[in-house]
Amino acid sequence: MTPAGMLPGRRPRSVGVAPVRLTVAIAATLAATVPAAAVGAGPASAAPTPTATREPAPTAGPARAGSAAASTAAGTIVQLPTGERIRVRRTGGLSRVSRLPGDHTPLSVVTAGGHVYAVPPEATPYLGRGLDLSLFDVAALARRGAAALPVTLSFTGTRRAVPGVHADSATRGELRSPATFGAALRAAIRRDPAGARAAGTPVPGLRRMTLSDVAGAVAEPHFPMHTLTVRLTPPAGSTVLGMAVLVTDADDSRAFSRYVPIGPNADAKISVPAGHYLMVGDVVTANASGGFGAEYVPIAADYAVTGDGQTAALDADDATATAGFTTPDASTLVSVGMDVVTTDGTHEAPPGIAYSYAEEGQVRVQPTPRPAHGVLELDAYEHRTGAGGDDYHLTAEWLRGVPADLHRAPARDEFATVVDTVPADGSAGGVSYGRGPVYPDLRGAEEIDPPVAATRHVDHLYGPADVRWVASVYRTADATTGTGDGMDSVPVRYRAGRRYPVRWFAPALGSGFAAGSPFPRPYAVACRTADQLSLSLAEELDADPDHSGSVSPGDTTGYEHLTVTADGVPVADVADTGSVTATVPAPAHRYRIEQTVRRAALGFTTASTVRSTYTVASAAGAGGPLPAGWSCDAAGADPTVLPLLTLTARLPGTVATGGATAVVTVGHVSGVAAVPATGLTAATSVDGASYRSAPVTALGHGRYRVTLPPAASGTAVSLRLATADAAGSTLTRTVTDAYRVG
């Protein structure tokens, strides 16, 4: 496996959201998803201030009943106002959206104007009229995390009852039952699909429902604005559920980026600055039963706005191209997806629309030549399952416009094959495997399979040369409570025609700072500014430095404890989280970071308790500068990375009674200049209390061979490793029940 990074030679074009299409069992997420997720100070001259802020503690599985959002190891489960649950991960300033396992309902994820919206089909007839777009802002929904969603209501005439909404006053209320509200929307569409859009509201008399207290930026353009009419013609003979258009300034996408719902009159008036525009129509049609039928994506490129009174016309009947794949062996379609990105080609975070759907042909795009102004990109994704249980993950991209033929039939030698293996410990409720493509600008999609009993899984991967693959694996120890653990990888490049073995939780060496660069966007797992310190420790690490993850504790509490001190003075003390941002003094101090994860409390028999203790010297301005393009959660200017050590080891899951050897690698967190390790010591224990030294042989380049001593068959052996570097940083990790004998 090769650690992934941004490929050279391409300007960043991040859409800021990657749809993750999941089959059954846990997901993305997000982490990330896709997902998801790692001495020698000078004299103290100021006492640290013992204040800290804490990340929400994770809870397992779906959100608890009545909860709008629940933080999990793989992100935050958010309930849309219409009842659907999605998973949202926000990392490095990006929101990444995924559907939950087993959910194949269509979903459009729109990035525009710095916001990400997840819009289900039943909302489209009412979007921008009865229902405000703010209701589907995933970041706003994730921040709420409340039992009920506060909404602002306005009516024509007297106040009416809105299904699922408890009204506190004539204009304020709480959406207490999104499932009831969503069911009412779907029922109205089934009764009269065309009439739903004509009415513009799911409840007669409801003029507008908006998410309360939404902080909206007030546009203050420093250039003249012109009124533009956008006219969108629906497909002939179809029943339209809803229409919208994504309008992007192709000269500078920061100047204008807006997703504009279009009512029954088929046009919308907007104010835009002069320039060249890319426009992407979004037309949702109904099938015979009033459900989602197809989505049409007409496109207008190089449209020049020079003054007032212009009309840009898009016709859904021009959207004729559909994407699809054929595999060398027979396979069954699981899900498909597509995203369309429009940008000026220079600036990050451009707008785009990502579609998740169930059948090829449900999204149809207008063939479009390469624009002269801005960049138009199209990506297609597909997940298929072979007759033998292997999975096919396929992706293709078009960067120079949209051709009429979007079908691919790759040959057998165009696939890379990845074989995942997982230890059985913690897998009583099944193992879920997932893998998906990631492009250099972070476009991509991840598929996670249903949980299976098998601890070995095979993926066949097809994609262009610039694609990397991000993987997630989840083990469920208790399906009832959702207890389990999951790991994500950074994006990895696999070459066609080759076979790659990948071991997960091999074995679970424990927790701590991850050695690899976090995904989806690199951020410092340990960094500081003049007066804040930010730490983000993984709850799971294995022998691969590109893997890191976390646990889902169910309803268990007290399984994790994190403390930070500076020269013995408390800085932070939090439970059930590995993330903390704390106030710290600017002068130099020796920091001590202690993390304990009690995995036995979650039902695991290996690595039952993991204790990691770090020491590092730190002061304002000291340490390595934050790499370009990285982020740091600590507030303030000029963040630096703490030079913390890492340990990875390829330990055997079981050891012969006569003993064995293991290779341990000493490194540093990503973003830190290499500092030579000064040595490694090892010790083992069969009772978890008294430790005896184990022989260590230096192999060079931070690698050490540890000789594991003989022990009686059936013995659980604990392991303690300690290392230091030339700068004085230290790390001691103690893993109770690290491996078994016999």
C-alpha positions, -999 to +999 in steps of 0.1 A: +000+000+000+012+034-008+001+065+011-019+088-010-016+125-015-028+151-039-016+145-074+006+172-090-004+190-121-041+195-114-056+226-099-078+219-068-114+215-077-129+201-045-167+199-044-165+198-006-187+167-003-184+131-014-215+110-015-211+077+002-235+051-011-239+023+014-256-010+013-263-024+048-246-021+081-227+009+091-208+032+071-189+058+060-186+070+074-171+098+062-157+081+081-146+091+072-160+078+060-153+073+048-158+074+078-139+077+097-112+076+113-038+083+161+106+161+262+130+185+271+110+217+276+125+249+289+116+263+323+080+271+330+073+308+332+035+309+333+010+285+348-013+268+323-050+276+324-070+244+330-099+250+306-109+227+277-136+221+252-148+186+244-160+169+212-194+151+216-190+115+228-199+089+202-229+067+204-235+036+183-257+027+154-287+048+143-297+079+162-318+072+193-355+075+189-366+111+186-331+124+182-323+146+152-286+137+153-263+113+171-225+115+170-209+082+161-175+068+155-181+072+118-195+107+119-229+122+129-261+105+120-285+133+109-322+130+104-336+150+075-368+169+081-385+143+059-374+114+081-344+100+061-312+094+081-279+103+065-244+103+079-224+135+079-187+137+086-170+171+088-132+170+086-108+197+075-137+221+068-156+197+045-190+181+050-192+146+035-226+130+032-236+093+030-267+073+030-270+047+058-267+010+052-295-006+033-309+027+022-312+030-016-337+058-018-326+085-042-308+115-028-293+146-043-264+163-025-259+199-036-229+221-028-235+258-034-227+291-018-206+274+009-234+251+020-241+214+015-278+203+011-291+168+011-325+168-008-348+137-011-372+135-040-403+141-018-390+176-009-385+187-045-421+198-053-420+222-024-384+234-024-380+271-024-417+277-017-434+258+011-401+243+022-370+265+026-337+251+014-322+257+049-342+227+062-318+205+043-285+222+052-265+192+065-241+212+086-269+231+103-288+199+110-256+182+124-250+211+147-285+209+162-284+174+176-316+181+195-347+160+200-368+183+179-359+206+150-369+243+156-387+258+127-402+291+117-437+289+101-457+314+080-492+308+068-517+323+044-546+331+066-551+312+098-525+288+112-529+252+101-517+220+116-485+207+100-480+169+103-452+161+128-448+197+139-457+210+173-466+247+171-453+269+200-469+301+186-483+314+154-448+315+138-426+292+158-427+254+163-407+222+166-406+194+141-409+165+165-417+137+141-398+140+108-411+105+098-447+118+101-438+149+081-420+130+054-449+105+052-473+133+046-452+147+018-449+113+001-487+107+005-495+140-011-473+132-041-488+098-045-523+113-045-514+138-072-478+140-084-484+170-107-506+187-082-480+186-055-457+209-075-485+231-085-496+236-049-460+244-038-468+233-002-476+200+014-501+216+037-528+240+023-522+274+038-485+267+048-466+294+030-431+288+043-413+265+068-377+274+075-351+261+099-351+286+128-321+308+137-302+301+105-272+324+103-273+336+067-246+357+051-258+390+036-245+395+001-228+428-004-214+427-039-188+452-049-198+450-086-229+457-106-256+430-106-279+421-135-313+404-135-311+371-154-341+348-162-333+311-162-359+291-180-360+253-177-382+233-200-393+199-184-391+167-204-421+161-227-447+137-214-433+135-179-448+143-145-424+167-129-419+166-091-395+195-089-370+216-108-339+236-099-308+250-115-273+254-102-258+286-115-220+291-113-198+320-123-173+303-146-149+333-144-148+333-105-170+307-087-165+327-055-185+356-070-217+336-076-228+301-067-264+294-061-289+265-063-322+280-074-355+261-071-378+267-100-416+267-096-444+256-120-439+286-142-406+270-153-384+300-148-366+320-121-352+354-119-318+359-102-293+388-098-258+379-110-226+398-119-216+401-155-195+372-168-196+337-182-218+311-166-221+273-163-257+262-154-268+227-144-305+219-144-319+195-120-353+180-130-369+153-109-397+133-125-422+108-110-429+072-120-464+058-124-469+054-087-457+089-078-423+078-067-389+088-081-387+081-118-357+098-133-336+129-129-327+150-159-296+172-160-296+198-189-265+219-191-257+254-204-220+263-208-203+296-217-235+316-212-224+353-212-243+378-190-237+413-202-267+432-189-303+431-177-332+414-195-314+382-207-330+347-206-309+315-204-328+285-216-322+248-207-343+219-220-345+186-201-351+167-233-315+175-243-303+153-213-299+120-230-266+105-218-267+078-191-237+062-174-231+025-168-205-003-165-202-039-177-179-063-157-159-092-172-179-117-151-216-117-144-225-093-116-256-077-100-260-040-097-262-027-061-262+010-066-250+038-089-241+074-085-230+104-105-218+139-098-216+170-119-191+197-109-190+233-123-162+257-113-139+284-126-111+258-125-090+277-100-106+281-067-114+254-042-148+245-029-168+249-061-205+240-064-217+207-076-245+181-075-240+145-065-268+120-073-274+086-056-298+063-072-306+026-078-307+019-115-287+028-145-305+053-166-323+071-137-300+101-142-296+115-177-271+142-185-269+165-215-239+158-238-219+191-236-186+201-253-157+213-232-165+248-220-143+277-231-149+293-197-146+274-164-145+236-159-173+211-163-167+176-148-187+145-146-180+114-126-199+081-125-197+054-098-211+019-097-211-009-071-218-045-083-216-079-066-203-110-084-219-144-082-191-156-059-196-127-034-167-105-047-175-069-051-168-047-081-163-009-075-161+010-107-156+047-115-150+069-146-145+106-150-149+131-178-130+163-175-134+178-209-171+180-212-198+153-213-198+128-243-229+111-256-215+076-247-209+072-209-207+034-209-175+015-199-168-022-203-133-027-187-113-059-194-103-082-166-067-069-166-079-034-160-090-042-125-069-042-093-078-069-068-077-062-030-081-089-005-091-077+030-087-099+061-100-092+096-095-111+129-126-127+143-124-109+176-152-083+179-170-097+148-199-115+165-223-092+148-206-094+114-181-075+094-189-047+069-164-040+042-164-008+021-142+008-005-147+037-029-128+060-053-114+094-044-101+118-071-074+144-064-099+171-057-117+148-032-147+139-054-157+103-048-181+078-034-177+049-010-198+017-008-200-003+024-215-038+022-239-055+046-224-073+076-212-108+068-197-136+089-167-139+066-134-124+078-120-124+043-134-102+014-123-095-022-128-062-041-121-056-078-114-020-085-116-001-118-109+036-124-087+061-141-050+066-134-056+095-110-080+078-087-072+066-052-093+043-031-104+049+005-116+019+025-136+013+057-141-019+077-165-022+107-168-050+131-199-054+153-193-070+187-230-066+198-256-060+171-282-051+197-264-022+212-243-013+181-210-019+200-181-024+177-152-007+161-143+006+127-112+016+108-107+038+077-077+041+054-062+072+038-067+071+000-044+044-015-034+039-051-038+004-066-024-006-100-045-025-125-036-062-129-021-065-094-034-082-063-030-065-029-035-082+006-047-058+033-049-067+069-072-048+093-070-048+131-039-069+127-038-071+156-055-042+174-023-026+187-044+001+204-050+037+203-030+069+199-021+094+172-024+081+137+008+081+116-010+086+083-025+118+069-062+121+080-088+120+053-108+136+036-085+166+039-051+166+057-054+181+091-030+181+120-039+155+147-017+174+172-012+211+167-012+244+186-013+282+182-001+308+207-029+300+232-047+268+221-038+232+218-058+207+196-054+170+198-072+143+179-063+108+189-076+076+172-093+050+194-081+022+170-047+017+154-033-014+137-001-024+120-007-003+090+002+034+095-024+044+069-052+029+091-069+046+120-104+044+135-126+045+165-150+025+186-188+026+188-195+020+225-233+015+223-246+029+256-214+021+274-196+051+291-163+053+308-145+033+282-120+061+274-101+088+293-079+115+280-058+139+302-033+166+293-010+184+317+017+210+313+046+206+338+021+188+360-006+214+358-039+201+344-049+214+310-077+190+299-095+160+314-122+144+292-139+111+290-152+089+261-135+110+234-100+112+219-104+148+207-098+180+228-091+216+222-077+234+253-064+267+263-026+266+269+001+292+278+025+306+252+058+299+271+075+265+269+062+236+289+066+199+289+033+184+280+021+150+291-008+134+272-023+102+286-050+082+268-066+050+281-091+030+261-108+001+279-118-021+251-128-049+274-158-028+285-170-030+249-167-068+247-133-072+231-109-099+242-077-087+225-061-054+234-085-052+262-069-021+277-046+003+259-027+030+276-005+055+257+015+082+274+032+110+254+056+137+265+067+166+243+081+200+247+060+228+232+058+266+231+041+291+210+058+292+176+078+260+183+074+228+163+070+223+126+049+248+106+015+235+095+020+220+060+004+240+031-033+230+026-036+215+061-059+227+088-057+229+126-086+230+150-068+253+174-079+289+170-052+315+162-026+324+136+005+305+126-003+270+139+025+245+144+025+207+146+036+190+178+065+165+171+047+135+187+060+100+183+040+070+168+044+032+171+033+006+146+040-031+149+032-062+129+024-084+159+012-120+153-023-126+164-012-158+181+023-169+191+038-204+193+047-216+228+083-213+219+081-175+212+082-154+181+095-120+168+077-088+158+090-057+140+081-024+155+084+009+136+090+042+154+078+073+135+061+107+140+027+121+133+022+135+098+035+169+091+065+166+114+101+166+101+118+133+108+137+132+141+159+101+147+146+077+173+171+070+201+159+035+209+131+012+218+125-009+249+100-038+252+086-058+281+060-085+283+037-097+311+015-128+316-004-114+346-008-078+334+011-064+364+047-075+365+067-069+333+100-085+321+123-070+295+122-085+260+152-084+237+152-057+211+174-055+180+178-022+160+172-028+123+178+008+112+155+036+099+134+035+130+127-002+128+133-027+157+129-064+161+113-075+194+118-111+205+086-123+222+094-149+249+080-184+253+048-189+273+023-216+281-004-223+255-035-203+261-017-175+278-028-139+271+004-118+270+005-080+276+031-059+259+048-026+268+068-006+243+087+026+251+106+049+227+121+084+226+137+106+199+166+130+197+144+160+205+133+145+238+098+134+229+087+101+244+060+075+240+051+046+261+023+022+251+010-006+272-014-031+255-031-056+279-037-089+262-018-079+231-016-114+218-022-150+227+000-181+229-008-214+212 
